């Protein structure tokens, strides 16, 4: 038997209303927490602003008197009279000047105490003027300990609250050292009347707010309750509740206070806040530091007593908002269920069926609202998805076949390219004169030839005629296949120059090879777009005459006997450079004890080490010094290993060639 739709709707409405009521319980809890959070927020803002205001109210007058006290202490008249206290003229001049300061001091008083005689001078409005000592300070008298302890402190001044028993007054004293060079000869300053000070800065306070002042050690210097003030805190240990920390419970709150004081001292632009238990109540503390006075201004705010915000209207507002929210939730819930949720549930069922591959959907009746538009759009989407799915399956099969064929063709092309490069490497190695060098020089030479890729732009050459031979290295611009092609051109140019002009003058060979290269490339359209220059170094050796003749294009000749390394520099320009270079022969006597080295710049410029710098000429010369006297095979292994060790994880930058030989004149 079917239930009446109205009964179902009534039950749904009741269930929705109950759900809303249940939802209001956590909403009420959250609202109360919000109220407490607002009160905490405004309380913190009030405490911070009140503390900043008090700091400025204290700093202005006290810093002014402190500046005047420093001027009085630094006065030349004060210093001269303390050094010669018996001089009547100096006494008169000092007191004339001091009276001028007294008129400027806030409480119209000043003092001067001598570390040499112990005499204490004081003049104020509450006592007749006197240029005689009020009393003499005694190191053994506890009430005078403040003076002697202040003299021994490292700071040039301090501020403390202290009763002067001899004068019968309690003041906030500003004590400034009087110095004669590095010698401490006394104190000078003024005293602020404690009663007036408290009236100005402490007593004017709202309900639930307790302002106070602490010194660097946390001793209370000012408080609405005068019995809590720590007198003479700079010279005695503050005990019996005279520090703010001692008035807090034992435990983490004291450590938090110390951290807050340190934070305020390190950053005077901020006001640290912390919650503590003070006088048996939870209170909020705000601290600000005055570096000029070495004081902390502290405000304790009892949030339960201080009128930070008015709560009555806030509670009423929250209640009204809660009632309106309840009504809106019920009405909104019913409307959403009828208009949105029910059609969306039917659409969800259809989407689930479509995700399972079933496209014969029974969609809800489409109305004239947005849900109806969504239903019609969903139906069109289902038809398109079915059509696109069928079409996509066909395209995937076609493109998979094409991709498989493309991969096969790419792999075939890669194999062909690699085979071509490997064959080019065999051709390039075939033109290197390893066999002729081995027949002529035997174990008196070695070659390190390390192309960066399979083929490279470096090569070496060798021509001989009985006891004479020409040996050299060439570094063509580029590496890989372009560099290898340039080696063919360079080899042809050098061979033609040697065949035409002989090998006795390396400079002549370089000059004519340079001309041949330029002639070969003069009609090429790419000469401006690619690098076609070549570095070269050629050595002609005549063993019969015992001479060696060298010429180079940006490659130098190194030779070493193990005791020192000498360098024969080549020309400054490469073959095929934009400007024609000048190449000259340098002739040396052959040294059977020396090893001669030709090296391309890539060995010296290889990146490595901790910072990725090039190996450099200094390290290379050190390698030659260390290994020049060793057998050639051992030298080759040492230089090869040294390059690998220095390179580390860095990639090889370019082709590397090192050719070394000795001359056996026997």
LINKAHU-V973364 format. One record per backbone hydrogen bond with DSSP energy under -0.5 kcal/mol. CO is the residue of the C=O (numbers start at 1). NH is the residue of the N-H. If there is no record, write none. Layout:
BEGIN
CO/NH ; CO/NH
END
This chain:
BEGIN
4/8 ; 5/9 ; 6/10 ; 7/11 ; 8/12 ; 9/13 ; 10/14 ; 11/15 ; 12/16 ; 13/17 ; 14/18 ; 15/19 ; 16/20 ; 17/21 ; 18/22 ; 19/23 ; 20/24 ; 21/25 ; 22/25 ; 22/26 ; 23/27 ; 24/28 ; 25/29 ; 26/30 ; 27/31 ; 28/32 ; 29/33 ; 30/34 ; 31/35 ; 32/36 ; 33/37 ; 34/38 ; 35/39 ; 36/40 ; 37/41 ; 38/42 ; 39/43 ; 40/44 ; 41/45 ; 42/46 ; 43/47 ; 44/48 ; 45/49 ; 46/50 ; 47/51 ; 48/52 ; 49/53 ; 50/54 ; 51/55 ; 52/56 ; 53/57 ; 54/58 ; 55/59 ; 56/60 ; 57/61 ; 58/62 ; 59/63 ; 60/64 ; 61/65 ; 62/66 ; 63/67 ; 64/68 ; 65/69 ; 66/70 ; 67/71 ; 68/72 ; 69/73 ; 70/74 ; 72/75 ; 75/79 ; 76/80 ; 77/81 ; 78/82 ; 79/83 ; 80/84 ; 82/85 ; 84/87 ; 86/88 ; 87/91 ; 88/92 ; 89/93 ; 90/94 ; 91/95 ; 92/96 ; 93/97 ; 94/98 ; 95/99 ; 96/100 ; 97/101 ; 98/102 ; 99/103 ; 100/104 ; 101/104 ; 101/105 ; 105/108 ; 107/125 ; 110/123 ; 111/189 ; 112/121 ; 113/187 ; 114/118 ; 118/137 ; 119/114 ; 119/121 ; 120/134 ; 120/135 ; 121/112 ; 123/110 ; 124/127 ; 135/120 ; 138/141 ; 140/142 ; 141/144 ; 142/145 ; 144/147 ; 144/148 ; 145/149 ; 146/150 ; 147/151 ; 148/152 ; 149/153 ; 150/153 ; 156/177 ; 158/175 ; 160/162 ; 160/173 ; 161/232 ; 162/171 ; 163/165 ; 164/168 ; 164/169 ; 169/164 ; 170/194 ; 171/162 ; 171/173 ; 172/192 ; 173/160 ; 173/175 ; 174/176 ; 174/190 ; 175/158 ; 176/188 ; 177/179 ; 178/185 ; 178/186 ; 179/181 ; 180/182 ; 180/183 ; 183/180 ; 183/185 ; 185/115 ; 185/116 ; 186/178 ; 187/113 ; 188/176 ; 189/111 ; 190/174 ; 192/172 ; 193/197 ; 194/198 ; 195/199 ; 196/200 ; 197/201 ; 198/202 ; 198/203 ; 203/205 ; 206/209 ; 208/302 ; 209/211 ; 210/300 ; 211/224 ; 212/298 ; 213/221 ; 213/222 ; 214/296 ; 215/218 ; 218/244 ; 219/215 ; 220/230 ; 222/213 ; 224/226 ; 225/228 ; 226/229 ; 229/231 ; 230/233 ; 232/235 ; 232/236 ; 237/239 ; 239/242 ; 242/220 ; 243/247 ; 244/247 ; 245/248 ; 247/279 ; 251/254 ; 251/255 ; 252/256 ; 253/257 ; 254/258 ; 255/259 ; 256/260 ; 257/261 ; 258/262 ; 259/263 ; 260/264 ; 261/265 ; 262/266 ; 263/267 ; 267/270 ; 272/287 ; 274/285 ; 276/278 ; 276/283 ; 277/249 ; 278/281 ; 281/278 ; 281/283 ; 283/276 ; 283/285 ; 284/301 ; 285/274 ; 286/299 ; 288/297 ; 289/291 ; 290/293 ; 290/294 ; 290/295 ; 294/216 ; 295/290 ; 296/214 ; 296/298 ; 297/288 ; 298/212 ; 299/286 ; 299/301 ; 300/210 ; 300/302 ; 301/284 ; 301/303 ; 302/305 ; 302/306 ; 306/308 ; 309/311 ; 310/314 ; 311/315 ; 312/316 ; 313/317 ; 314/318 ; 315/319 ; 316/320 ; 317/321 ; 318/322 ; 319/323 ; 320/324 ; 321/325 ; 322/326 ; 323/327 ; 324/328 ; 325/329 ; 326/330 ; 327/331 ; 328/332 ; 329/333 ; 330/334 ; 331/335 ; 332/336 ; 333/337 ; 334/338 ; 335/339 ; 336/340 ; 336/341 ; 337/342 ; 340/344 ; 341/345 ; 342/346 ; 343/347 ; 344/348 ; 345/349 ; 346/350 ; 347/351 ; 348/352 ; 349/353 ; 350/354 ; 351/355 ; 352/356 ; 353/356 ; 353/358 ; 354/357 ; 357/359 ; 359/361 ; 361/363 ; 369/373 ; 370/374 ; 371/375 ; 372/376 ; 373/377 ; 374/378 ; 375/379 ; 376/380 ; 377/381 ; 378/382 ; 379/383 ; 380/384 ; 381/385 ; 382/386 ; 383/387 ; 384/388 ; 385/389 ; 386/390 ; 387/391 ; 388/392 ; 389/393 ; 390/394 ; 391/395 ; 392/396 ; 393/397 ; 394/398 ; 395/399 ; 396/400 ; 397/401 ; 398/402 ; 399/403 ; 400/404 ; 401/405 ; 402/406 ; 403/407 ; 404/408 ; 405/409 ; 406/410 ; 407/411 ; 408/412 ; 409/413 ; 410/414 ; 411/415 ; 412/416 ; 413/417 ; 414/418 ; 415/419 ; 416/420 ; 417/421 ; 418/422 ; 419/423 ; 420/424 ; 421/425 ; 422/426 ; 423/427 ; 424/428 ; 425/429 ; 426/430 ; 427/431 ; 428/431 ; 429/432 ; 432/434 ; 433/437 ; 434/438 ; 435/439 ; 436/440 ; 437/441 ; 437/442 ; 438/442 ; 441/444 ; 442/445 ; 444/662 ; 446/660 ; 447/449 ; 448/450 ; 448/658 ; 450/656 ; 455/453 ; 455/480 ; 457/476 ; 459/474 ; 460/433 ; 461/472 ; 463/470 ; 465/468 ; 467/543 ; 468/465 ; 469/541 ; 470/463 ; 471/539 ; 472/461 ; 473/537 ; 474/459 ; 474/476 ; 475/535 ; 479/482 ; 479/483 ; 480/484 ; 481/485 ; 482/486 ; 483/487 ; 484/488 ; 485/489 ; 486/490 ; 487/491 ; 488/492 ; 489/493 ; 490/494 ; 491/495 ; 492/496 ; 493/497 ; 494/498 ; 495/499 ; 496/500 ; 497/501 ; 498/502 ; 504/506 ; 505/509 ; 506/510 ; 507/511 ; 508/512 ; 509/513 ; 510/514 ; 511/515 ; 512/516 ; 513/517 ; 514/518 ; 515/519 ; 516/520 ; 517/521 ; 518/522 ; 519/522 ; 521/524 ; 524/527 ; 526/529 ; 526/530 ; 533/477 ; 534/575 ; 535/475 ; 536/553 ; 536/555 ; 537/473 ; 538/551 ; 539/471 ; 539/541 ; 540/549 ; 541/469 ; 541/543 ; 542/546 ; 542/547 ; 546/590 ; 547/542 ; 548/588 ; 549/540 ; 550/586 ; 551/538 ; 552/554 ; 552/571 ; 553/536 ; 556/558 ; 556/599 ; 557/568 ; 558/597 ; 559/566 ; 560/595 ; 564/561 ; 566/559 ; 567/569 ; 568/557 ; 571/554 ; 574/577 ; 575/534 ; 586/550 ; 588/548 ; 590/592 ; 591/594 ; 595/560 ; 596/661 ; 597/558 ; 598/659 ; 600/603 ; 600/604 ; 601/605 ; 603/606 ; 604/616 ; 606/615 ; 608/612 ; 608/613 ; 613/608 ; 615/619 ; 616/620 ; 617/621 ; 618/622 ; 619/623 ; 620/624 ; 621/625 ; 622/626 ; 623/627 ; 624/628 ; 627/630 ; 631/635 ; 632/636 ; 633/637 ; 634/638 ; 635/639 ; 636/640 ; 637/641 ; 638/642 ; 639/643 ; 640/644 ; 641/645 ; 642/646 ; 643/647 ; 644/648 ; 646/609 ; 647/650 ; 656/450 ; 657/600 ; 658/448 ; 659/598 ; 660/446 ; 661/596 ; 662/664 ; 663/665
END
